[in-house]
Amino acid sequence: MVFIGCFNVAMLALFVVSSVTLTFANGAEVSTSLDIGNLSRSSFPHGFIFGAGSSSYQFEGAVKEGGRGPSIWDTFTHQHPEKIRDGSNADVTVDQYHRYKEDVGIMKDQNMDSYRFSISWSRILPKGKLSGGINREGIKYYNNLINELLANGIKPFVTLFHWDLPQVLEDEYGGFLSSRIINDFRDYADLCFKEFGDRVKYWVTFNEPWLFSNGGYAMGTTAPGRCSGRTCSSGNSGTEPYIVTHNQILAHAEAVHVYKIKYQAYQKGKIGITLVTNWFIPLGNNSIPDQKAAKRSLDFQFGWFMEPLTTGDYSESMRAIVKNRLPKFTKLQSKLVNGSFDFIGINYYSSSYINHLPPQGNAPPSYLTDPMTNTSFEQNGRPLGPRVSL
């Protein structure tokens, strides 16, 4: 078994600093040493892979170079800078498109085993579809990056979708709101397997699809910025997150099917998906309603994807609460989705207390309120844990 330790580049600081500042909910700050004891590579199982990860939009820059088409994140950051913490965009960012050799050199100096990066769909298919033409400059860039990694003894882990959908598909049919996206994603994935699969042995179809659905279609805080309410110009938080998730799951399953049927036997790689989840703790230790609420929270985040991937259908609690707003899998789709992975990646950031929150009168339905839960980070005035700032 291969154990994969893939960290966000920013998180690497945790392994090189000697002290941190802990900021508690009451504002108190305490400096403390980061105690790693005798932790070393030998502390981990044989085959554990140490690495870092990135996403194409956040790292590549060169948004108008090399034939790249615009993505929904280009549109979002330029049209809604107020929704970005510092109003910035990633037109240039760290400029990995031009400086990938320097970046790989840094990875080698840090003794990394792997680098997980995502491919910009619109960099290799500017029109979003095979029929719109393949951008050979984009293919060349990723070939160069992959070859540079391998030349330095670093394994490439490739993510196919890290939220930067080609804007042309968003304009044409609403992107992941339409089932048409399934075939277009399948074709895009097929092209990537064909062009890079002789050297890439670990494929991730989607990175954190929950955040794409929740941020982009329930809260409206990430691209494409759709939600119900005054903060968004369009959207429906009660239906769209469920439609988008359904189409992401089906697109994932189609890509996995293509890989297993056409490529896996001779390319000898593995394919999976990377999910994100928090851990949820009942606020009332002996409260049955809070215990059920914590389980529902898990069902509506991690289980939203993991249940279909392991059973072929959504969880019982989601089906009971969301009812006809929750899309249904056909028998054929259920069979295709169930077991459609060689591995599951887990991104974990935080835990929280959960308590039951009864439905709020005649409020319109929303994914944000469907779980009937309330989140907190304190129990009886005591924080769940310290906040760490570097």
N, C-alpha and C positions, 0 to 999 in steps of 0.2 A: 504493500500500500504506500502511496506517495502522500506525504503530508505537505500542504502548501501554506506557506506563511507569506502572504502578499500584502504589503503595507502601502498606504498612501504616502507619497514622497514627504509631505509635511510631517507625517508621524515618525519619520526616521529620526527626527530631533530627540525623541524620547530615548533613543539608544546612545546618544552622544553627549547629552548634557549631564551635569553632575548634581544639579539641584533644580527644584521647581517651586513655584508659589501656589499654594492652595488657597482658593478664594471660597469662603463659605457663604451660605445664603444670607447671613446677617451682615455681610460685608467685611468680616474679619479675614485677615490674610496671615498665613503662616508659611514661612520658607522652610523647606525640608530637603534633605538629600534624597536622591533617587536611589533606593537600595536595590541593586540587582545582584547582590551577593557574588557568588562565583559563576554566574550565568555565562555560558559560552556555547558555541556550536555543539559541543559534545553533550550539552544538556538536553538536546533535542534528538528525536529518533533518527536513525539512519534514513536518508532519502528526503528529509525535511528540506523544503526549498525556501530560501530567504530571498525576498525581492521587494520591489516597489511597483506602484501602479499609477496610471494617469489616464486622462481622457483627451481625445483629439482636440475638442474645442478649447479646453483649458490650456493646452500645451503647445499646439502646433503653430498658431499664428498664421501668417501668410494667407489670409482669408480670401484675397482676390488674386492670388498667384497660382501658377501651375494648372490653370483650368478648373479650379475648384468652384462649385456652385454654392450659393448661399444656403444656410441651414436655418431652422427655426430659432436657434440661439443667436445667430447674427441679427435676425429680425427683432427678437425679444430685447436684446441688450441695447439696440439702437433706438427702438421705439419706446422702450420703458426703462430708461436708466434709473428712474426713481425706485424701481424694484430691485436694483443691484445695490449692495451695501454702500459702495463708494462711487456708484454711477459709472463704473468702468465697463469695458468690453474686452474681448479677447482677440482683437484684430492683430495684435502683435504678441502679447503675452510673453512666454519665455522663448518664443521663436524656435521651437524644436525643429520646424520644417527646414531651417537653414543650419541649425547648430546641433543636429542629432549626433554627430560624431563626438562633440564635446560632452554631451549628455551621457553617451555610452561610456566615455572615458571616466566620467565621475562615478557611474555605476560600478565599473571595474575597480576603481580605487576604493570603493566602499565594500568590495568583496561580495557583491550581490550575485545570486544564482539566476535570477529571473527578472524580467520586466514585463508587466502587463500594461499594454497600451490599447487604445481603441482606434479603429479605422473610421475615418470620416466618410460616411456614405456618399456625400456630395462631392468629395474629392476624387472618387473613382467613377462615380456615375453622376455627373453634374445635373442631369435631367431626372435623376432618381430611378430611371428604368434602363434596362438593357437596350430597348428600342431607341433611347435618346443618345446612345453612343457611350463608349468607354473612354475615359480620360487616361491615356497612357502615361502622362506625366505623373498622375497620382499613383498609378501602379508602380512606376519607377521609384517614387519616394518610399513607398512601403517596402519594396524589395531591397532598397539601399539600407533602410533601417534594420530590417530583419537580418540581412547579411552582416551588417556591422555588429549587431548583438551576438550572432553566432561566432563571428571571428574573434570575439572577446570572451567566449565561453559563457555567454548569458542566454538563457532559454527565453524565447519569445512566447508570451501568453497573449492571445489576441481576442479582444472584445469586439463584436460586430456592431453593437448599438449601445452607445452611452449618451442617448437623449438628443443627438443633433440630427434630427430628421431633415432630409432635403426640403427646403421651403417649397419647391415646385410641387411636391406631393401633398403638402399641407394646403396649397392653393387649389390644386386640382380636385381633390376629393376629401379633404379634411384629415389627411394622414391616418393616424391610428383610430380615428372615429369610424373609418370605413373598413369593411372586410377586404377591400381591394388591396390594402397594404400587405396582406398575407403573402400573396403571390409575388409582389414586388420585393418584399424582404427575402423571400426564398431565392429569387433570381440573384439578388445582390449577394446573399450568403454563398450561393453556388459559385459565383464569380470569384469570391475571396478564396474559397476552398481550392478552386482550380489554379489560381495564380500563386498562392502562398502556401498551400497545404503540404507541399513537398518538404518544407522546412518548419512549418508551425505544427506543433504536436499537441497544443492545448488551445481549444476554442471555447470562448464564452459567448453565447448568443446575445443575452441582455444583461446589462449591469444595473442592479437595483431598479427593476421595473416598477416596484411599488412607489418609489419616489417620483418617477415619471408620471404615473397616474394621479397620485395624490397632489404633488406640487403643480403639475401642469393643468389638471382638470377638476380638482376639488377645491384647492386653495387659491390657485391662480398666481402663485409666487414664482413659478419657473415656467420656462417655455413649454407650450405656446401661450400660457397665461390665461386660461379659460376657467371660469367658475360662475356660480350664481352670486348675485350681489353687486354692490356699487363699485367694488375694486376691479371688476372685470367688465369689459365691454360686451362679452358674449360668453355663453357656456351654460351648463346645467350640472351642478355638483351632485345632484341626485341620480343622474343616469350616466353621464359621460365617463366618470372614472371606471365604472363597471364595463362599459363597452370597450374602452381603451385597454384595460387589463385583459379582457377576453381575447382581443385581437393580438395582443402581445404574446399571450400563451400559445395561441394557434400559430402565430408566425414562428415562434421558437420551435414548436413541434415540427413544423414543416422543414425548417432549416436542419434540425437534427436528423429528420428522415432522409433528406437529400444527402447529408454527410455519410450516414450509415450505409445507404444503398450504393452511392456512387464512388465514395472516396476512402472510407475508413479501412477497408480490407488491405489496400496497398499503401496508403499514406501512414497508417499505424498511429493515428492520433486519437485524442479523446475530446468529447464535446459535452458542455454542460451549461449551466446558467448561474449567475451570482445574484443572490437575494439579500435583502437587508432586513434585519429584525431587531427590535428592542426586546427586553425581557420585562414582564409585567407582574407586579407583586400586589396582591390584595391589600388595600389600605387598612381595612379592618381585619385583623388577623383571624378572628373567629366569625367573620361575616360571610354567610353563604352567598348573599347577593354580590358582594365584592369579589368573592372567589370566582363566581360565574362571569363577572364583568372582566376579570383578568384573562380568563380563557377566551372570551369573546374578542378582546383586544388582540390576542395572538391570532385568532381565526381571521380577523379583518386585516391583518398585516402579513405575517409570515404564511399563515394558512391559506390566504387568498390565492397564493401561487402554489404552495407545497401540496395542498389537498388535491388539486387537479393533476399535478405531476405524479402523485403516488396513488391516487384512487380513480382519476378520470372525471371527478366532479368537484364542485365547491362544497364547503363544509355545511353541515346540517344547520348550524346557527345562521350562516349567511343566507342560505336558501329560505329559512323561516322568517328572517327579518326583512330582507330586501325584496323577496317575492318576485313579481314580474318585472322589476327593474334589473334583475340579475339575468344576464344572457344564459342560454342553455347550450350545452354541448350535444351535438348529435351522437348517435352510437359510434359512428365512424370517427368523429373528432375525439370522442372520449378515449377510444382505443389508441389513437395516434398520440394523444397527450400523455396518457398514463405510462410512466416509465421512460419518458423521453429525455434521458440524461445519462451520462457516464459518471458525472460528479456534480455535486452542488457546492457552490461557493457561498460562504456566509460572511457578510459585512455586519459587524456589531459595534455599536457606538455607546449605547446608554441603556439604563433601566429606569423604570418609573413606577410609582404607586398608582393603582387604579381603584376607583370606587364606582358603584352602580349609579347611573344617572337616569331617572325615569324620562320617558319621552316628553318633549316640551310642547304641549298643547297642539295647536294647528300649524306649527312651523313647517315650511316645505321640506320635503325629504332631502337629505344630503348624506353623502358618504361620511362626512365629518361627524354626524350625529347618529348615524345608523347603529354603531356599536353600543350606544346608550351607556357611555362611560365618561368619567372625568379623570383627567391626568394630574398628578401632583408629584412633587419631589421632596415633600416633607411629611413626616408622620408624627403627630403630637409635638409639632414644633422642632423636630430634629430632622436635619437634611438626610436624604438617602445616602449621600456621600459628598466628598469635597469636589468643588470644581477646580480643575487644573488649568492654569494658564502658564505658558512657557515664556 
